[in-house]
Amino acid sequence: MKQPIGPEIAVVQKISTIIIHERNVEKLLDNVLTILDTDMGMLNGTFTLLFGNTLKIEASHGLDEKKKRLGQYQVGEGITGHVAETGRSHVIPDLRKDSRFLNRTGARNYDSQVAFICVPLIHDEQIIGTLSVDRPVNVTTDLDRDVALLEIIANITGDAASECQTMLVERQSLIDENQKLRDMLSGKPSELVGNCREMQIVYEQVRQVAPSDATVLIRGGSGTGKEMIARAIVQLSSRKDKPFVTLNCAALPENLVESELFGHEKGAFTGAINMRKGRAEIADGGTLFLDEIGDLTMQTQVKLLRFLQERTFSRVGSNEELHSDVRFLAATSRNLEELMEKKLFREDLFYRLNIFPIAMPDLAKRQSDIILLAEHFIEKMNLRYGKKIVRLSTTAINLLMSYHWPGNVRELENCIERAVLTATDDCIHSYNLPPSLQTSLSTGTGKIITDHAPLDVMMCNYEKELITEAIKRNDGNISAAGRELGISPRMMNYRMNKLGLITK
């Protein structure tokens, strides 16, 4: 095999220098791939690392986060898995003509000849991953020489790759262990977010009631997270590995709720062509969660009361009594006391349900949790859409904190999802938030606009955002911020005074 000469030597020297001086191993691997692209024209470079029997892309050049997550291979699977299994380099001369290349990331769609080169990463005589690139092929291309170069680079980056692998394993282990400890100490399942006093009370109630089989009534406005609390109770109970069955009583027509809950026999009503088990029967041994229980008809309430008292029921169209051992959880956003006064909800059912009530606070009463929840949803949407949003701007935070959130946590999640989708950099700005959040607070009136924000209000928010961010980038130097924005110091002061931006 030919030894690398000419530009290859310069590339090896450059990478060796980075290895000596770069302490951040993740950044080091990224830099190596960047050099292979810019200096050698090698595209879509990736370092995969081995975790158990799975290879995962941990550094890449030319792939976004979503495509990186798709790049997972079992040892022996595809070309990458084959190299990791055998420890031998492999070359596909033309990606268009070789079915062994899985293209799992979906990043390859070439019109001309492009080769795929994959070499093993070896540390202490153990295969720890692979290094691969796409190499456009022309009359001057020497694939043997390219393989030799990549093998040398794999050898000199092996220590860094191993350190990265160890660091990632340790980091995940610490995260998992820390979460377990926090959950044990607080009784708070990992899915729940919030540290305000009201939520701390909820966490304590969940911790108290979860180990028992007591019936729980979860109350709160729409979008406050009642089903999350129900799932948290199950997660901390002895029935966590048993069925968890839900039924939204408001989502079905009145004549179907009883059938969905208790099941029906064949021919019990028009359309009942087969016998069907109900949710109560399916949940046997586990937990049954009825959401929006205040929407049940009086007839269904009677049968539900009997089921709660004796854990027996009959399918629609049958007189046979069936038994189901279930833990019962219920939730409602309606005022059950008012419904009882109007004779729309049975008092005896209410007292049977209200053994252990938990009240979920509206988001407007959880001011200190708003930004914490927003950051949680940013992380969630980053994973969903392959984005890299890392922060909220000051004006965006102000809008989030000044809004009254009639839709509670669900509305906040939807707002953040929209903001992540519309963001063009690593920050969510005020103009990325929906018009319903645009307030005239930015112009000094403090009035909340709940429908569609006028154009002048949105433009004021946008201008304030641009000026605030420019001042931050220039460490508070207003003149420098003005020069960056292309306006004079006098005009800068004028606009800041107009927008209510006070400097110290």
Buried (B, 14 or more C-beta within 10 A) or exposed (E): EEEBEEEBEEBBEBBBEBBEEBEEBBEBBBBBBBBBBEBBEBBBBBBBBBBEEBBBBBBBBBBBEBBBBBBBBBBEBBBBBBBBBEEEBBBBBBBEEEEEBEEBBEBBEEEEBBBBBBBBBBBEEEBBBBBBBBBEBEEEBEBEBBBBBBBBBBBEBBEBBBBBBBEBEEEEEEEEEEEEEEBEEBBBBEEBBBEBEBBEEBBEBBBEBBEBEBBBBBBBBBBBBBBBBBBBBBBBBEBBEBBBBBBBBBEBEEEBBBBBBBBBBEEBEEEBEEBBEBBBBBBBEBBBBBBBBBBBEEEBBBBBBEBBEEBEBBBBBBEEEBEBEBBBBBBBBBEBEEBBEEEBBBEEBBEBBBBBEBEBBBBEBBEEBBBBBBBBBBEBBBEEBBBEBEEBBBBBBBBBEEBEBBBBBBBBBBBBBBBBEEBEEEBBBBBBBBBBBBBBBBBEEEEBBEEEBEEEBBBBBBBBBBBBBBBEEBEEEBEBBBBBBEBEEEEBBEBBEEBEBEEE
